Amino acid sequence: MTTADPEAPDAVSETGTDAVSEAVSDEEIGRGLAAGDERCLALAHRRWGRLVHTLAARALGDPREAEDVTQQVFLAAWRGRAGYRPERGPVPAWLVGITRRKTADALTDRTRRLDLVAAAGAALPPPDGTGEGPEHVLDRVVVTRELARLPRVQRDVLTLAYFGDLTQAQIAHRTGLPLGTVKSHARRGLMRMRHSLVGGAGPTTLISGAQPSHC
């Protein structure tokens, strides 16, 4: 989750009134933002926040992750406001450019996580301690790659459970989440993995009955 930026004003989360928003032109918002007017940041977020979120969600395929990117875009716009030049283009075009960069960063981070999780899963020894054929190795890699595609909290819970060999109670203690929440995220994550793997005709034996019921 994106942490609060001490340099960013609270105006990012405020919407203002419809009357004020409609009365201010795009050009006025751009000039005010460049001058450090927090009210113009709030107006920009109100006017173009949905555009930024839509672009991010379309690229990422995850609305929640797109929310994080949207917040990052407007924080970056505020911190980089001195670099905005109205004569070079309108505010929405400037925000779209920032959105593309932040989305690319998010995709790079996702790929890095995916590769790390897949490598960790492939390196795990077989449960019975015996050698396993190439088909089983491939199944494990596919499942771990699906794990990396889960929403962040579900992925973290299942990674701690299976790669960290932690019980759900230990996960709750480490993450600070209530035990019931940990169980809920684990169940939903497994259900999502099953749906994805069955829908894609992928391996299912590795996660069938894999509910981490130990507490």
C-alpha positions in Angstrom: 0.0 0.0 0.0 1.3 3.5 -0.8 2.6 5.3 2.3 1.7 8.9 3.0 4.0 11.5 1.7 4.8 14.1 4.3 5.4 16.6 1.5 2.0 16.0 -0.2 -1.0 18.1 1.0 -4.2 16.5 2.3 -5.9 18.0 -0.7 -5.3 14.9 -2.7 -8.1 13.1 -0.9 -10.6 16.0 -1.0 -13.0 16.5 -3.8 -14.2 20.0 -3.3 -17.6 21.0 -4.7 -19.0 20.5 -8.2 -19.6 24.2 -8.6 -15.9 25.2 -7.9 -14.6 22.3 -10.0 -16.7 23.3 -13.1 -15.9 27.0 -12.7 -12.1 26.5 -13.0 -10.7 25.8 -16.4 -8.1 23.2 -17.2 -5.6 26.0 -17.9 -6.2 27.6 -14.5 -5.8 24.3 -12.8 -2.5 23.8 -14.5 -1.2 27.2 -13.7 -2.3 26.9 -10.1 -0.7 23.5 -9.7 2.6 24.7 -11.1 2.4 27.6 -8.6 1.9 25.2 -5.7 -1.8 25.8 -5.1 -3.1 22.8 -3.1 -6.7 23.5 -4.2 -5.7 23.0 -7.8 -4.2 19.7 -6.9 -7.5 18.7 -5.4 -9.3 19.9 -8.5 -6.9 18.0 -10.8 -7.5 14.8 -8.8 -11.3 15.3 -9.0 -11.3 16.1 -12.7 -8.8 13.5 -14.0 -8.5 10.9 -11.2 -10.9 8.6 -13.0 -8.9 8.9 -16.2 -5.7 8.0 -14.5 -7.3 5.1 -12.7 -8.9 3.7 -15.9 -5.6 3.8 -17.8 -3.7 2.1 -14.9 -6.4 -0.5 -14.4 -6.5 -1.3 -18.1 -2.7 -1.8 -18.2 -2.4 -3.7 -14.9 -5.7 -5.7 -14.9 -6.0 -5.0 -11.1 -8.3 -2.2 -9.9 -6.7 -2.2 -6.4 -3.2 -1.9 -7.8 -4.5 0.8 -10.1 -5.6 2.7 -7.0 -2.1 2.7 -5.7 -0.7 3.9 -9.1 -3.4 6.6 -9.2 -2.2 7.9 -5.8 1.4 7.7 -6.9 0.6 9.7 -10.1 -0.9 12.7 -8.2 1.8 12.6 -5.6 4.4 12.7 -8.4 2.5 15.5 -10.1 2.6 17.5 -6.9 6.3 16.9 -6.2 7.2 17.6 -9.8 4.9 20.5 -10.3 7.8 22.9 -10.9 8.5 20.9 -14.1 5.1 21.4 -15.6 5.0 23.8 -18.5 1.5 24.8 -19.7 2.8 25.8 -23.1 4.0 22.2 -23.7 0.6 20.7 -23.3 -2.6 20.5 -21.2 -2.6 19.0 -17.7 -4.4 15.7 -18.7 -1.7 14.9 -21.2 1.0 15.6 -18.6 -0.8 13.3 -16.1 -1.2 10.6 -18.8 2.6 10.7 -19.2 3.2 10.3 -15.5 0.6 7.5 -15.5 2.5 5.6 -18.2 5.7 5.8 -16.2 4.2 4.7 -12.9 2.3 1.9 -14.6 5.5 0.7 -16.3 7.2 0.8 -12.8 4.4 -1.3 -11.4 4.6 -3.9 -14.2 8.4 -4.1 -13.7 7.9 -4.7 -10.0 5.2 -7.3 -10.7 7.5 -9.1 -13.1 10.3 -9.1 -10.6 8.0 -10.5 -7.9 6.7 -13.1 -10.3 10.2 -14.3 -11.2 11.3 -14.5 -7.6 8.2 -16.5 -6.6 8.6 -18.8 -9.5 12.2 -19.4 -8.8 11.5 -20.0 -5.1 8.8 -22.5 -6.0 11.0 -24.4 -8.5 13.8 -24.6 -5.9 11.6 -26.2 -3.2 12.4 -29.9 -2.6 9.6 -32.4 -3.3 7.4 -33.1 -0.3 8.3 -36.8 -0.1 12.1 -36.1 -0.5 12.3 -38.1 -3.7 13.2 -37.0 -7.1 10.4 -35.7 -9.3 9.9 -35.8 -13.0 9.9 -32.7 -15.3 6.1 -32.6 -15.4 5.9 -32.1 -11.6 8.6 -29.4 -11.8 6.7 -27.6 -14.5 3.5 -27.8 -12.5 5.2 -26.2 -9.5 6.5 -23.4 -11.7 3.1 -22.7 -13.2 1.4 -22.7 -9.7 4.0 -20.3 -8.3 3.6 -18.0 -11.2 -0.1 -17.9 -10.6 0.6 -17.2 -6.9 2.6 -14.1 -8.0 -0.4 -12.8 -9.9 -2.7 -12.8 -6.9 -3.6 -9.5 -5.1 -0.8 -8.4 -2.8 -2.3 -9.5 0.6 -3.5 -12.9 -0.7 -0.1 -13.5 -2.3 1.8 -12.5 0.9 -0.3 -14.8 3.1 0.1 -17.8 0.8 3.8 -17.1 0.3 4.4 -17.1 4.0 2.3 -20.2 4.4 3.9 -22.3 1.7 7.4 -20.9 1.1 7.9 -19.6 4.7 6.3 -22.8 6.2 4.4 -20.6 8.7 1.1 -21.5 10.4 -1.8 -19.1 10.0 -1.4 -18.0 13.6 2.3 -17.2 12.9 1.3 -15.3 9.8 -1.2 -13.3 11.7 1.4 -12.5 14.3 4.0 -11.5 11.7 1.7 -9.4 9.6 -0.5 -7.9 12.4 -3.6 -9.2 10.6 -6.4 -10.8 12.6 -6.3 -14.6 12.3 -9.8 -14.7 10.7 -8.5 -12.2 8.0 -5.5 -14.4 7.3 -7.7 -17.5 6.9 -10.1 -15.5 4.6 -7.2 -14.2 2.4 -5.7 -17.7 2.2 -9.1 -19.2 1.2 -9.8 -16.6 -1.4 -6.3 -16.8 -2.8 -6.6 -20.5 -3.3 -10.0 -20.3 -4.9 -8.7 -17.7 -7.3 -5.7 -19.9 -8.2 -7.9 -22.9 -8.7 -10.2 -20.9 -11.0 -7.3 -19.5 -13.0 -5.6 -22.9 -13.4 -8.8 -24.8 -14.3 -9.8 -22.2 -16.7 -6.5 -22.3 -18.4 -6.3 -26.1 -18.4 -3.3 -25.8 -16.1 -2.1 -28.1 -13.3 -4.5 -28.4 -10.4 -3.1 -31.3 -8.4 -0.7 -29.2 -6.6 -3.4 -27.0 -5.0 -6.3 -29.4 -4.8 -6.9 -29.9 -1.1 -4.1 -27.4 -0.4 -6.1 -25.4 2.1 -3.7 -24.3 4.8 -5.9 -25.3 7.7 -3.1 -25.5 10.3 -3.3 -22.7 12.9 
